[in-house]
């Protein structure tokens, strides 16, 4: 599937500066619902945006945001070796101190210093 942001409000034509936030919130709820049904979703930013726009005849004022795969999990041991390594490797996340700030940008919040 493809998530799409509507960039302008219908009622007045004003820019919807929250369009991408709204798409993200909707996709989060999709992930929760999918999980409750035993499904997984995987969002992908690396897709052909102009190609998707053409294929699905997406008009001006709308922006393709992410391709989303939805399905049941398969056996990770059936993956090619390079993808098995990625699947079974420990996940590395940015430290919360690098993006949760108080007061000004770059000033780490005391709530994350524990």
DRENTORKOL-3810 file (N, C-alpha, C; in nm, 4 decimals):
REM DRENTORKOL-3810
@n.u->0.0840; n.v->-0.1159; n.w->0.0000; ca.u->0.0000; ca.v->0.0000; ca.w->0.0000; c.u->0.0887; c.v->0.1223; c.w->0.0000
@n.u->0.0248; n.v->0.2375; n.w->-0.0203; ca.u->0.0975; ca.v->0.3634; ca.w->-0.0278; c.u->0.0278; c.v->0.4645; c.w->0.0615
@n.u->0.1016; n.v->0.5282; n.w->0.1512; ca.u->0.0427; ca.v->0.6374; ca.w->0.2292; c.u->0.0624; c.v->0.7671; c.w->0.1514
@n.u->-0.0377; n.v->0.8540; n.w->0.1604; ca.u->-0.0380; ca.v->0.9785; ca.w->0.0836; c.u->-0.0852; c.v->1.0924; c.w->0.1736
@n.u->-0.0153; n.v->1.2049; n.w->0.1684; ca.u->-0.0532; ca.v->1.3240; ca.w->0.2457; c.u->-0.1296; c.v->1.4203; c.w->0.1566
@n.u->-0.2392; n.v->1.4737; n.w->0.2108; ca.u->-0.3161; ca.v->1.5782; ca.w->0.1421; c.u->-0.2606; c.v->1.7117; c.w->0.1899
@n.u->-0.2009; n.v->1.7882; n.w->0.0991; ca.u->-0.1226; ca.v->1.9050; ca.w->0.1359; c.u->-0.2039; c.v->2.0311; c.w->0.1629
@n.u->-0.3292; n.v->2.0345; n.w->0.1183; ca.u->-0.4133; ca.v->2.1533; ca.w->0.1346; c.u->-0.5517; c.v->2.1137; c.w->0.1843
@n.u->-0.6109; n.v->2.2012; n.w->0.2656; ca.u->-0.7454; ca.v->2.1769; ca.w->0.3148; c.u->-0.8478; c.v->2.2043; c.w->0.2044
@n.u->-0.9460; n.v->2.1158; n.w->0.1926; ca.u->-1.0508; ca.v->2.1317; ca.w->0.0925; c.u->-1.1354; c.v->2.2551; c.w->0.1177
@n.u->-1.1708; n.v->2.2791; n.w->0.2443; ca.u->-1.2672; ca.v->2.3850; ca.w->0.2765; c.u->-1.2186; c.v->2.5256; c.w->0.2437
@n.u->-1.0848; n.v->2.5466; n.w->0.2497; ca.u->-1.0357; ca.v->2.6831; ca.w->0.2269; c.u->-0.9091; c.v->2.6907; c.w->0.1409
@n.u->-0.8532; n.v->2.5781; n.w->0.1034; ca.u->-0.7338; ca.v->2.5769; ca.w->0.0194; c.u->-0.6051; c.v->2.6112; c.w->0.0916
@n.u->-0.6121; n.v->2.6316; n.w->0.2230; ca.u->-0.4916; ca.v->2.6626; ca.w->0.2999; c.u->-0.4008; c.v->2.5406; c.w->0.3105
@n.u->-0.2714; n.v->2.5687; n.w->0.3238; ca.u->-0.1728; ca.v->2.4614; ca.w->0.3399; c.u->-0.1997; c.v->2.3834; c.w->0.4684
@n.u->-0.1950; n.v->2.2514; n.w->0.4578; ca.u->-0.2053; ca.v->2.1651; ca.w->0.5755; c.u->-0.0638; c.v->2.1320; c.w->0.6196
@n.u->-0.0084; n.v->2.2139; n.w->0.7065; ca.u->0.1307; ca.v->2.1933; ca.w->0.7464; c.u->0.1491; c.v->2.0733; c.w->0.8381
@n.u->0.0396; n.v->2.0092; n.w->0.8768; ca.u->0.0457; ca.v->1.8908; ca.w->0.9611; c.u->0.0187; c.v->1.7625; c.w->0.8822
@n.u->0.0143; n.v->1.7729; n.w->0.7514; ca.u->-0.0235; ca.v->1.6582; ca.w->0.6680; c.u->0.0667; c.v->1.5367; c.w->0.6919
@n.u->0.1960; n.v->1.5567; n.w->0.6998; ca.u->0.2874; ca.v->1.4442; ca.w->0.7176; c.u->0.2764; c.v->1.3868; c.w->0.8589
@n.u->0.2528; n.v->1.4725; n.w->0.9560; ca.u->0.2282; ca.v->1.4253; ca.w->1.0921; c.u->0.1028; c.v->1.3382; c.w->1.0938
@n.u->-0.0024; n.v->1.3839; n.w->1.0281; ca.u->-0.1280; ca.v->1.3091; ca.w->1.0245; c.u->-0.1098; c.v->1.1724; c.w->0.9596
@n.u->-0.0319; n.v->1.1678; n.w->0.8524; ca.u->-0.0049; ca.v->1.0398; ca.w->0.7866; c.u->0.0724; c.v->0.9472; c.w->0.8803
@n.u->0.1696; n.v->1.0015; n.w->0.9523; ca.u->0.2460; ca.v->0.9213; ca.w->1.0476; c.u->0.1584; c.v->0.8681; c.w->1.1599
@n.u->0.0692; n.v->0.9532; n.w->1.2103; ca.u->-0.0213; ca.v->0.9088; ca.w->1.3172; c.u->-0.1130; c.v->0.7982; c.w->1.2664
@n.u->-0.1657; n.v->0.8144; n.w->1.1463; ca.u->-0.2532; ca.v->0.7115; ca.w->1.0894; c.u->-0.1776; c.v->0.5806; c.w->1.0684
@n.u->-0.0530; n.v->0.5912; n.w->1.0244; ca.u->0.0264; ca.v->0.4709; ca.w->1.0019; c.u->0.0598; c.v->0.4020; c.w->1.1337
@n.u->0.0803; n.v->0.4790; n.w->1.2388; ca.u->0.1025; ca.v->0.4190; ca.w->1.3710; c.u->-0.0188; c.v->0.3374; c.w->1.4141
@n.u->-0.1364; n.v->0.3921; n.w->1.3914; ca.u->-0.2586; ca.v->0.3186; ca.w->1.4269; c.u->-0.2757; c.v->0.1952; c.w->1.3385
@n.u->-0.2360; n.v->0.2062; n.w->1.2120; ca.u->-0.2378; ca.v->0.0893; ca.w->1.1229; c.u->-0.1475; c.v->-0.0196; c.w->1.1789
@n.u->-0.0294; n.v->0.0185; n.w->1.2271; ca.u->0.0645; ca.v->-0.0789; ca.w->1.2838; c.u->0.0061; c.v->-0.1465; c.w->1.4066
@n.u->-0.0609; n.v->-0.0699; n.w->1.4913; ca.u->-0.1222; ca.v->-0.1277; ca.w->1.6113; c.u->-0.2324; c.v->-0.2254; c.w->1.5727
@n.u->-0.3189; n.v->-0.1844; n.w->1.4792; ca.u->-0.4275; ca.v->-0.2730; ca.w->1.4361; c.u->-0.3719; c.v->-0.3981; c.w->1.3689
@n.u->-0.2721; n.v->-0.3813; n.w->1.2829; ca.u->-0.2116; ca.v->-0.4964; ca.w->1.2155; c.u->-0.1551; c.v->-0.5944; c.w->1.3175
@n.u->-0.0841; n.v->-0.5433; n.w->1.4160; ca.u->-0.0262; ca.v->-0.6282; ca.w->1.5198; c.u->-0.1349; c.v->-0.7067; c.w->1.5926
@n.u->-0.2467; n.v->-0.6413; n.w->1.6206; ca.u->-0.3556; ca.v->-0.7110; ca.w->1.6906; c.u->-0.4145; c.v->-0.8236; c.w->1.6062
@n.u->-0.3940; n.v->-0.8162; n.w->1.4747; ca.u->-0.4429; ca.v->-0.9201; ca.w->1.3835; c.u->-0.3349; c.v->-1.0211; c.w->1.3459
@n.u->-0.2168; n.v->-1.0083; n.w->1.4078; ca.u->-0.1063; ca.v->-1.0999; ca.w->1.3777; c.u->-0.0307; c.v->-1.0634; c.w->1.2512
@n.u->-0.0532; n.v->-0.9430; n.w->1.2018; ca.u->0.0154; ca.v->-0.8954; ca.w->1.0809; c.u->0.1318; c.v->-0.8049; c.w->1.1192
@n.u->0.2209; n.v->-0.7848; n.w->1.0264; ca.u->0.3317; ca.v->-0.6919; ca.w->1.0431; c.u->0.3229; c.v->-0.5898; c.w->0.9313
@n.u->0.3715; n.v->-0.4688; n.w->0.9582; ca.u->0.3846; ca.v->-0.3709; ca.w->0.8515; c.u->0.5298; c.v->-0.3255; c.w->0.8460
@n.u->0.5694; n.v->-0.2838; n.w->0.7286; ca.u->0.7047; ca.v->-0.2306; ca.w->0.7102; c.u->0.6934; c.v->-0.1100; c.w->0.6187
@n.u->0.7278; n.v->0.0082; n.w->0.6720; ca.u->0.7227; ca.v->0.1301; ca.w->0.5932; c.u->0.8541; c.v->0.1505; c.w->0.5196
@n.u->0.8444; n.v->0.1987; n.w->0.3969; ca.u->0.9636; ca.v->0.2183; ca.w->0.3146; c.u->0.9602; c.v->0.3553; c.w->0.2487
@n.u->1.0631; n.v->0.4333; n.w->0.2750; ca.u->1.0742; ca.v->0.5640; ca.w->0.2111; c.u->1.1411; c.v->0.5512; c.w->0.0745
@n.u->1.2185; n.v->0.4453; n.w->0.0562; ca.u->1.2948; ca.v->0.4269; ca.w->-0.0671; c.u->1.2108; c.v->0.3646; c.w->-0.1776
@n.u->1.1190; n.v->0.4423; n.w->-0.2325; ca.u->1.0400; ca.v->0.3946; ca.w->-0.3457; c.u->1.0370; c.v->0.5038; c.w->-0.4518
@n.u->0.9917; n.v->0.4715; n.w->-0.5688; ca.u->0.9905; ca.v->0.5636; ca.w->-0.6823; c.u->0.8685; c.v->0.6556; c.w->-0.6716
@n.u->0.8877; n.v->0.7732; n.w->-0.6114; ca.u->0.7767; ca.v->0.8661; ca.w->-0.5897; c.u->0.7137; c.v->0.9106; c.w->-0.7222
@n.u->0.7935; n.v->0.9579; n.w->-0.8200; ca.u->0.7306; ca.v->0.9966; ca.w->-0.9473; c.u->0.6582; c.v->0.8782; c.w->-1.0147
@n.u->0.7185; n.v->0.7589; n.w->-1.0031; ca.u->0.6548; ca.v->0.6400; ca.w->-1.0603; c.u->0.5239; c.v->0.6073; c.w->-0.9921
@n.u->0.5201; n.v->0.6177; n.w->-0.8591; ca.u->0.3965; ca.v->0.5922; ca.w->-0.7837; c.u->0.2913; c.v->0.6966; c.w->-0.8192
@n.u->0.3344; n.v->0.8213; n.w->-0.8298; ca.u->0.2415; ca.v->0.9294; ca.w->-0.8664; c.u->0.1760; c.v->0.9001; c.w->-1.0018
@n.u->0.2573; n.v->0.8552; n.w->-1.0959; ca.u->0.2061; ca.v->0.8238; ca.w->-1.2301; c.u->0.1199; c.v->0.6973; c.w->-1.2292
@n.u->0.1688; n.v->0.5906; n.w->-1.1670; ca.u->0.0980; ca.v->0.4632; ca.w->-1.1646; c.u->-0.0408; c.v->0.4749; c.w->-1.1024
@n.u->-0.0494; n.v->0.5499; n.w->-0.9925; ca.u->-0.1762; ca.v->0.5617; ca.w->-0.9204; c.u->-0.2515; c.v->0.6897; c.w->-0.9539
@n.u->-0.1990; n.v->0.7659; n.w->-1.0505; ca.u->-0.2654; ca.v->0.8887; ca.w->-1.0959; c.u->-0.2934; c.v->0.9836; c.w->-0.9783
@n.u->-0.1922; n.v->1.0049; n.w->-0.8944; ca.u->-0.2050; ca.v->1.0902; ca.w->-0.7762; c.u->-0.2000; c.v->1.2361; c.w->-0.8220
@n.u->-0.3042; n.v->1.3121; n.w->-0.7916; ca.u->-0.3106; ca.v->1.4503; ca.w->-0.8407; c.u->-0.2205; c.v->1.5455; c.w->-0.7619
@n.u->-0.2025; n.v->1.6654; n.w->-0.8185; ca.u->-0.1311; ca.v->1.7719; ca.w->-0.7493; c.u->-0.2028; c.v->1.8001; c.w->-0.6174
@n.u->-0.1266; n.v->1.8398; n.w->-0.5179; ca.u->-0.1841; ca.v->1.8683; ca.w->-0.3873; c.u->-0.1803; c.v->1.7490; c.w->-0.2939
@n.u->-0.1316; n.v->1.6372; n.w->-0.3449; ca.u->-0.1154; ca.v->1.5156; ca.w->-0.2653; c.u->0.0285; c.v->1.4694; c.w->-0.2803
@n.u->0.0858; n.v->1.4165; n.w->-0.1743; ca.u->0.2256; ca.v->1.3729; ca.w->-0.1784; c.u->0.2393; c.v->1.2297; c.w->-0.1294
@n.u->0.2887; n.v->1.1388; n.w->-0.2155; ca.u->0.3173; ca.v->1.0030; ca.w->-0.1681; c.u->0.4226; c.v->1.0091; c.w->-0.0576
@n.u->0.3960; n.v->0.9418; n.w->0.0534; ca.u->0.4840; ca.v->0.9506; ca.w->0.1698; c.u->0.5670; c.v->0.8239; c.w->0.1865
@n.u->0.5016; n.v->0.7078; n.w->0.1904; ca.u->0.5735; ca.v->0.5829; ca.w->0.2132; c.u->0.4999; c.v->0.4672; c.w->0.1469
@n.u->0.5770; n.v->0.3722; n.w->0.0978; ca.u->0.5207; ca.v->0.2439; ca.w->0.0574; c.u->0.5138; c.v->0.1599; c.w->0.1841
@n.u->0.4083; n.v->0.0805; n.w->0.1979; ca.u->0.3900; ca.v->0.0017; ca.w->0.3192; c.u->0.3583; c.v->-0.1420; c.w->0.2809
@n.u->0.4451; n.v->-0.2331; n.w->0.3226; ca.u->0.4182; ca.v->-0.3756; ca.w->0.3050; c.u->0.3391; c.v->-0.4234; c.w->0.4256
@n.u->0.2360; n.v->-0.5025; n.w->0.4018; ca.u->0.1537; ca.v->-0.5583; ca.w->0.5088; c.u->0.1453; c.v->-0.7081; c.w->0.4858
@n.u->0.1714; n.v->-0.7866; n.w->0.5888; ca.u->0.1614; ca.v->-0.9310; ca.w->0.5716; c.u->0.1968; c.v->-1.0067; c.w->0.6977
@n.u->0.1903; n.v->-1.1362; n.w->0.6857; ca.u->0.2261; ca.v->-1.2243; ca.w->0.7967; c.u->0.3759; c.v->-1.2497; c.w->0.7920
@n.u->0.4392; n.v->-1.2624; n.w->0.9078; ca.u->0.5837; ca.v->-1.2851; ca.w->0.9078; c.u->0.6177; c.v->-1.4222; c.w->0.8506
@n.u->0.7280; n.v->-1.4260; n.w->0.7794; ca.u->0.7777; ca.v->-1.5528; ca.w->0.7266; c.u->0.8882; c.v->-1.6071; c.w->0.8163
@n.u->0.9488; n.v->-1.7132; n.w->0.7720; ca.u->1.0603; ca.v->-1.7743; ca.w->0.8456; c.u->1.1874; c.v->-1.6973; c.w->0.8124
@n.u->1.2480; n.v->-1.6286; n.w->0.9092; ca.u->1.3679; ca.v->-1.5509; ca.w->0.8795; c.u->1.4840; c.v->-1.6365; c.w->0.8288
@n.u->1.4822; n.v->-1.7663; n.w->0.8581; ca.u->1.5897; ca.v->-1.8534; ca.w->0.8098; c.u->1.5772; c.v->-1.8804; c.w->0.6601
@n.u->1.4643; n.v->-1.8421; n.w->0.6008; ca.u->1.4464; ca.v->-1.8564; ca.w->0.4566; c.u->1.5027; c.v->-1.7368; c.w->0.3799
@n.u->1.5458; n.v->-1.6348; n.w->0.4527; ca.u->1.6028; ca.v->-1.5160; ca.w->0.3902; c.u->1.7422; c.v->-1.5456; c.w->0.3362
@n.u->1.7873; n.v->-1.4719; n.w->0.2343; ca.u->1.9274; ca.v->-1.4817; ca.w->0.1921; c.u->2.0191; c.v->-1.4443; c.w->0.3091
@n.u->2.1393; n.v->-1.4962; n.w->0.3088; ca.u->2.2336; ca.v->-1.4805; ca.w->0.4201; c.u->2.2502; c.v->-1.3352; c.w->0.4640
@n.u->2.2670; n.v->-1.2421; n.w->0.3689; ca.u->2.2901; ca.v->-1.1019; ca.w->0.4065; c.u->2.1715; c.v->-1.0446; c.w->0.4839
@n.u->2.0507; n.v->-1.0881; n.w->0.4514; ca.u->1.9332; ca.v->-1.0385; ca.w->0.5225; c.u->1.9128; c.v->-1.1105; c.w->0.6551
@n.u->1.9569; n.v->-1.2338; n.w->0.6635; ca.u->1.9522; ca.v->-1.3032; ca.w->0.7925; c.u->2.0421; c.v->-1.2324; c.w->0.8928
@n.u->2.1600; n.v->-1.1937; n.w->0.8475; ca.u->2.2524; ca.v->-1.1226; ca.w->0.9366; c.u->2.1882; c.v->-0.9945; c.w->0.9871
@n.u->2.1235; n.v->-0.9215; n.w->0.8986; ca.u->2.0572; ca.v->-0.7975; ca.w->0.9382; c.u->1.9419; c.v->-0.8263; c.w->1.0347
@n.u->1.8659; n.v->-0.9313; n.w->1.0068; ca.u->1.7504; ca.v->-0.9656; ca.w->1.0893; c.u->1.7901; c.v->-1.0050; c.w->1.2314
@n.u->1.8990; n.v->-1.0779; n.w->1.2433; ca.u->1.9379; ca.v->-1.1309; ca.w->1.3740; c.u->2.0396; c.v->-1.0446; c.w->1.4479
@n.u->2.0881; n.v->-0.9378; n.w->1.3849; ca.u->2.1845; ca.v->-0.8482; ca.w->1.4515; c.u->2.1139; c.v->-0.7653; c.w->1.5577
@n.u->2.1861; n.v->-0.7318; n.w->1.6645; ca.u->2.1264; ca.v->-0.6437; ca.w->1.7656; c.u->2.0921; c.v->-0.5084; c.w->1.7037
@n.u->1.9813; n.v->-0.4524; n.w->1.7452; ca.u->1.9380; ca.v->-0.3217; ca.w->1.6948; c.u->2.0192; c.v->-0.2126; c.w->1.7639
@n.u->2.0545; n.v->-0.1118; n.w->1.6889; ca.u->2.1260; ca.v->0.0019; ca.w->1.7454; c.u->2.0395; c.v->0.1255; c.w->1.7267
@n.u->2.0067; n.v->0.1901; n.w->1.8360; ca.u->1.9233; ca.v->0.3099; ca.w->1.8345; c.u->2.0058; c.v->0.4288; c.w->1.8824
@n.u->1.9671; n.v->0.5468; n.w->1.8372; ca.u->2.0302; ca.v->0.6673; ca.w->1.8888; c.u->1.9980; c.v->0.6801; c.w->2.0361
@n.u->2.0911; n.v->0.7315; n.w->2.1107; ca.u->2.0692; ca.v->0.7580; ca.w->2.2514; c.u->1.9665; c.v->0.8699; c.w->2.2643
@n.u->1.8732; n.v->0.8527; n.w->2.3557; ca.u->1.7660; ca.v->0.9509; ca.w->2.3758; c.u->1.8212; c.v->1.0889; c.w->2.4111
@n.u->1.9374; n.v->1.0921; n.w->2.4715; ca.u->1.9990; ca.v->1.2194; ca.w->2.5080; c.u->2.0320; c.v->1.3050; c.w->2.3856
@n.u->2.0410; n.v->1.2418; n.w->2.2684; ca.u->2.0782; ca.v->1.3164; ca.w->2.1481; c.u->1.9604; c.v->1.3863; c.w->2.0806
@n.u->1.8368; n.v->1.3627; n.w->2.1289; ca.u->1.7226; ca.v->1.4269; ca.w->2.0635; c.u->1.6082; c.v->1.4693; c.w->2.1556
@n.u->1.6235; n.v->1.4544; n.w->2.2860; ca.u->1.5232; ca.v->1.5039; ca.w->2.3802; c.u->1.5860; c.v->1.6203; c.w->2.4554
@n.u->1.5347; n.v->1.7404; n.w->2.4274; ca.u->1.5961; ca.v->1.8628; ca.w->2.4773; c.u->1.5014; c.v->1.9413; c.w->2.5673
@n.u->1.5612; n.v->2.0266; n.w->2.6499; ca.u->1.4866; ca.v->2.1211; ca.w->2.7344; c.u->1.5530; c.v->2.2574; c.w->2.7209
@n.u->1.4722; n.v->2.3599; n.w->2.7127; ca.u->1.5262; ca.v->2.4962; ca.w->2.7091; c.u->1.5661; c.v->2.5397; c.w->2.5704
@n.u->1.6666; n.v->2.4758; n.w->2.5139; ca.u->1.7101; ca.v->2.5103; ca.w->2.3786; c.u->1.7604; c.v->2.3854; c.w->2.3081
@n.u->1.7688; n.v->2.3977; n.w->2.1784; ca.u->1.8139; ca.v->2.2862; ca.w->2.0953; c.u->1.9528; c.v->2.2422; c.w->2.1390
@n.u->1.9691; n.v->2.1105; n.w->2.1573; ca.u->2.0986; ca.v->2.0566; ca.w->2.1941; c.u->2.1228; c.v->2.0477; c.w->2.3436
@n.u->2.0365; n.v->2.1066; n.w->2.4237; ca.u->2.0506; ca.v->2.1004; ca.w->2.5690; c.u->1.9696; c.v->1.9803; c.w->2.6185
@n.u->2.0384; n.v->1.8732; n.w->2.6522; ca.u->1.9714; ca.v->1.7495; ca.w->2.6909; c.u->1.8820; c.v->1.7719; c.w->2.8118
@n.u->1.7622; n.v->1.7198; n.w->2.8013; ca.u->1.6651; ca.v->1.7334; ca.w->2.9095; c.u->1.7074; c.v->1.6534; c.w->3.0312
@n.u->1.6892; n.v->1.7083; n.w->3.1507; ca.u->1.7229; ca.v->1.6326; ca.w->3.2722; c.u->1.6329; c.v->1.5108; c.w->3.2924
@n.u->1.5191; n.v->1.5051; n.w->3.2274; ca.u->1.4303; ca.v->1.3895; ca.w->3.2471; c.u->1.4883; c.v->1.2623; c.w->3.1853
@n.u->1.5858; n.v->1.2758; n.w->3.0953; ca.u->1.6450; ca.v->1.1562; ca.w->3.0343; c.u->1.7800; c.v->1.1209; c.w->3.0944
@n.u->1.8270; n.v->1.1987; n.w->3.1881; ca.u->1.9551; ca.v->1.1716; ca.w->3.2532; c.u->1.9295; c.v->1.0908; c.w->3.3790
@n.u->1.9275; n.v->0.9598; n.w->3.3671; ca.u->1.9051; ca.v->0.8754; ca.w->3.4840; c.u->2.0087; c.v->0.7704; c.w->3.4980
END
